[in-house]
Amino acid sequence: LMCFLVVLFDGFDTAAIGYIAPSLMQDWGVAKPALAPVLSAALFGLAAGALMAGPLADRWGRRLALIGSVAVFGAACLASAFSPDLTTLTALRFITGVGLGAAMPNAVTLVSECSPPARRAFITNAMFCGFPLGAALGGFLAGWMIPALGWRSVLQLGGVAPLVLLPALAIWLPESLRYLQTRQNEPDRAQAQAPRSIALVLSRQYRLGSLMLWLAYFMGLVVFYALINWMPVLFRESGMDPRTASLITALFPLGGVGAIALGWLMDRFDGSSVLALGYGATALSVWAIGQAIGGHGVLMAVVFVAGLVMNAAQASMPALAAGFYPTEGRATGVAWMLGIGRFGGIAGSFLVADLTARQMSLPDIFGVVAIAALIAMVALGILRLASRGR
């Protein structure tokens, strides 16, 4: 439950900047291309936080890394609500991202190592549903809070909520028993766990699988952040009012609850094959969003379906990675997939900015974004072959 709440706040804070973007453009007179740095600043921080947190958690423990990361992203998000200009907001979004990036892989690893193997994917995915639910919650709340309280209120809530959770984490959050057992059985090796875990992830036995996990997650985040950050702006330009654009966009991450069903399937069938099918369905449905512009009813249905398949597949990737690596390298393996994959979110933010600058039509923009999901599908097919040869 505590890890679910951490990931819920993680999703809220990660997506918050996309929901307040139209208000930033209006209040500060910011042009669309100038939004790209602030939209992607947290993603750079997410990558840095994940790459650092995994090795540290394999050495010092999942609990300590998770508590520290929540303190960082809560305080930084709260501070960003008082930013006087775009430069300050960009810097604070980067710091927020460092905390967010460190929190997610440790929450995933901790829950995975506390779950029975036969139900690991199901339980891990159920916990990870907090991320898309938090992102969706941000959209629904932003649609009400921004007109009533201003865009800064969204960031204030995103900072206060995790700070309130912090004492509960410090008192009740347990350490992973598998991690403690590894340290007890091999105390000398545990002291050098960080470099050893990196070597394991990049070893010949795991290298190809690691690369395919990174590629699939990278491409999935190209899709997610291209849509979550830019759909409110694109929909508004198509003639929608800001409130409707935010509410329709919020349907996209809401579909992440489908990860629970995918987790059940992953525990019974080959996980990489299940997720490959999910990304194939994502490509088709994202393309369909561009074809549905103009009819609000159809658009709402298509956005929800796209979110259902896309977020279910993306939210299941950490569980897939957790099952791919052994205990001594699991936190690093999951964290590096999340960290390197975060650059896909950066690419997605800049991709749509570039496509709009080229005056590309909305259907064509969504068609280009859909290609990333096809690449993720191919990467997971290769991962299945790599896993068989391991």
N, C-alpha and C positions, 0 to 999 in steps of 0.2 A: 504493500500500500504506500509506504513512504517513497519507494523508488518510482511508483506510478505518479505520485504527486510531483516529484522532482522533474520527471519527463513531461508532465502536463505543463508545468511552468516553463520548461525549456521550449516546448512548442509555442506557447503563448508569446514568450519574449522573442523567439526567432522570427515569427511571422508578423509581429506588431508593426515593424517598420513599413511593411508593404501596405498595411491598412491605413497608416497615417500619411503615406506618400502623397495622395491627392491634396490633403490639407497643407502639407509642407509646401507643395508647389504654389498653392494659393497664398498662404500667409507670408512666405519668404520670397516669393517671386522666382522660384527655382524652375529652370527649364528641365524637360525630361532627361536629356543626356547627362545633365549635372547631378541627377539623382543616383546614377549608377554607383559612384563611390560610397555614398551612405547606405545604399541598399546592400552592397557587397562587403562593407567593412566588418560586420559581424561574422560574415562567412570566412574572411581571412582569419579572424580570431578563433572561430570554430575549428579551423584546420590546425592552427598553432596549439590550441588547448588540447585537442585530441591527440596530436602527435607527442606532446609532452606527457600527458596524463597516463597513457597506457603503460609505458615502461616504468613510470614512477609507481603506479598502482601494483604492478607485478613485483616491485621491490618492497614497498612500504604498506601495501594493503589497499583494498577497494574502499573501505569505510572512510579512511582519512582523506583520500583523494576526492571522494564524493562530497563530503561535508565542506571541504575547502572550496571546491568549485561552485557550490551553491552560494556560499558567502560572496564570492567574487561576482557572479553574474547578477545576484540580487542587488548588491550595492551599486554596481556600475549602471544597471538599468534604471535604478531610482535616480542616480545622478544625471543620467542623460535626459530625464524629463525637464531639467532646468537649464538645458543647453541654450546659450544666447545666439548661436549661429551654426551654420552647417558644418564648419570645420570641427568645432567642439563636439557636436553630435556624432560626427564620423569617428572621432577618436574614442569616445565613450562607447560607441557601438562595437568597436574593435575589442575593447576590454570586456564588454559584456559577452562577446563571442568566445573569448578565451575561457571564461567560466562555463558557458554553455557547452563548448566543445569538450571540456574535461568531464562534465557531469554525465553526459549521455552514455559513453562507453562503459563507465564504471557502474552505472545503474544496470545496464544490460548484463555485464559480466557478473555482478553480484547476484542478480536474480537467476541467471543461468546456472550459476554454481550452487544455488540453494534449491534448485528444482530437480526432481527425479528424472533420470535420462529419458524414460519413456514418454514424459510429458513436457520435456524441456522447451521445445519450440512453441507449444501451445501457451505455456505459462509466460515465457519471455515475450511472446507477441502480445498477449493480453496486457502485460505491463507496458509494453512499448506503444500501445494504442493511446496512451496518455499524450504522446507527441502530436499526432494529428488532431486529437480532441482539443488539445490546448490551442493549436493553431486555428481550429474552427471557432473555438470559444472567443478567441481574439477578434475574429470577424464579426460575430454576433454582438459582442460588447462594444466594439468600435462603432458599429452602425448606430448604437444608442448614445455612447459616451461622447463621441467627437462633436456631434451637433449640440449636446447639452453642456458638456464640460470642457471641450477643447481637446486637441490631439495629445497634449501633454499628460492628460489623465490616464491614457492608455499605458504610457511608460511608467507612470507612478504606480499603477496597480501591478504592472509586471515586475517592479522592484520590491514592493512591500510584501507581496505574497510569499516569495521564497525566503525572505528574511524572517517572516513569522514561522515558517516551517523549520528553520534552522535549529532551535532548541530541541524540538522533537527528534531530529536526526542525531543530535549530539547525545541524547539520553538513550534512545531506543534502537537506533540502527545497528544491526549486528555485523560482524565481519564474516566473510566467506569461510565456511569450515574447510572446504577443499584447499583454499589458499593457506589457511593455518596449518593444515596437515602437510602440505608441501614444504612449508618452512620448518616444521618440526622434524620431518623425515630427512631434510637436506639443509640444515641450518647454514653451513658454510657457503653452499651454492646459492642460497637465497639472498645472501648479502650482495651478490653480484648479479642479481636476477635481471636487472634492467638490460644490460648489454647482451646477456644470454637469451632473453626473450626476443630481442630484435634479430639476433642471429637465427633463431628458430623460424621466425616468420619469413626470413629471406633465404632459408636453407634450400638445397636442391629439392628436397622432398615436398616442400610447401610453396616454392617460388611461383610456379605457374598458377596454382590455385589462388595465391595472394594477389597476383596481377589481375586475374579475372574478377575477383571480388572487388578490387579497387575500381576496375573499369566499369563494372555493372553499377556499383554504388555511385560513381562519378556521373554516369549518364542518367541514372534515376534522379539525381539532384539537379542536373541540368533541366529536366522536365519540371520537377517540383518548384524550384525557385523561379524559373522563367514564368510559370503560371501564377504562383502565389504572390509574387512581387508585382507582376505587371497586369494581371487580369483586371484589378480595379481601375487602372489607368486606361487600358484598352477598351474595357466595357464602357467607361465614361465617355471616351471619344466616339464610341459608336452611337451615342445618344442617350445613354442611361443616366439617371440621377445618381449621385455618389452613394446614397444609402442602398439603393437597389444593387449597384455594382459590388458593394462590400458584402451584402447578404448572399448574392449569388456566388461570389468568390469563396465565401465561408463554407459553401456546400462541398467544395473540392477537398479540403483536408478532413472534413467530417467523415468521408468515406473510409478513412483509415481503420475504422472498427472492423472492416473485413479481414484484417490481419489475424484476428482470432480464428476465423475459419481456415485461413491458409496455414496457420500454425498446426491446427488439427490434421490437415492434409500432409504437412511436412513430417509429422511424427509417424505417418503411416506409409508414405511414398517417398521417392527421392526428392529431397528438398530443392535442389537446383533445378530440376525439371518442372516442379510446381511453379517456382518463381519465374522461370523462363516463359511459361504460358501466361503468367500475369503481366509480364512486360510486353508480350505480343498483343494482349488485349488493351494494354495502355496505349500503344502506338495507334491502334485503330480508333479508340475513343477520343484521344487528344486531337487527332485529325478531325473528328466529327464536331468538336467544339467550334472550329472555324467555320464549319458548314451551317451551324445552327444560329449564328449571329443574326439578330433581327427578331426572332421569336422568343420572348421571355420564357414561356412555358417549356418549350422544347429545350432551350438553352439550359434551364435549371436542371432538367432531367439528364442531359448529356454531361454537364459539369459534375453532377453527383456520381454518375456511373464512371466517368473518367477518374474521379477521386477515389472511388471504391476500389478499382483494380490497381491504379497506380500506387496509392498509399498503402494498400494491403501488401503489394509486392515489396515496396521500399521499406516499410516497417518490419518486414520479415527478414531483411538482409542481415541485421545484427544477430538474430538467432541462427541463421545459416552459418555465419562466420564463427560464432561461439561453438558450434558443433564441429567445425572444421579443424580447430586448433586444440592442442592439449592444454591442461591446466596451467603449466608453467609459462605458456606464451599466449594464453587466451586474452587477457586484458590488452596486451600489445596488439594482437591480431585484430581484435574488434576495433580498438581505438585507431589503429592506422588505416583500416578500411574507412572508418568514419572521417578521419582527418584528411586523408588524401582525396576521398570522395567529395569533401567539402569544396574543393576547387571546382567541382562540377556546378555547385550552387553559384559560385562566382562567375563561372562561364555562362550559366543560364541568365544571370542578371544582365551581363554585358551583351549577350547574344540578342536579346529582345531590344535592348537599347540601340544596337547597331541596325537591326532589321527595321525598326521604326524610323531611324534616321535615313535609311535607304528608301523610305516611302513604300515599303512592302505592304500588301493588303493583309487584312486580318486573317482570312483563310490561309494565305501562304505562310504567315508567321506560325500559326498552329501546325501547319504541315511540316515545317522545318523542325520544330520542337519534337514532333512525333518520331523523327528519325533517331533521336537519341535513345528512345525506348527500344527501338529495333536493335541497336547496337548492344544494349544491356541484355537483351534476349540471347543474342549470339554468344556473349561473354559467359553467360551461365551455362550454355550448352557445352562450351569448352571446359568450364569448371567441372561439369559432370564427368567428362573424360579424364580430367586430371585427377579427380578423386578416385576413379576406378584404378588408375595406375599407381596410386599411393600405397 
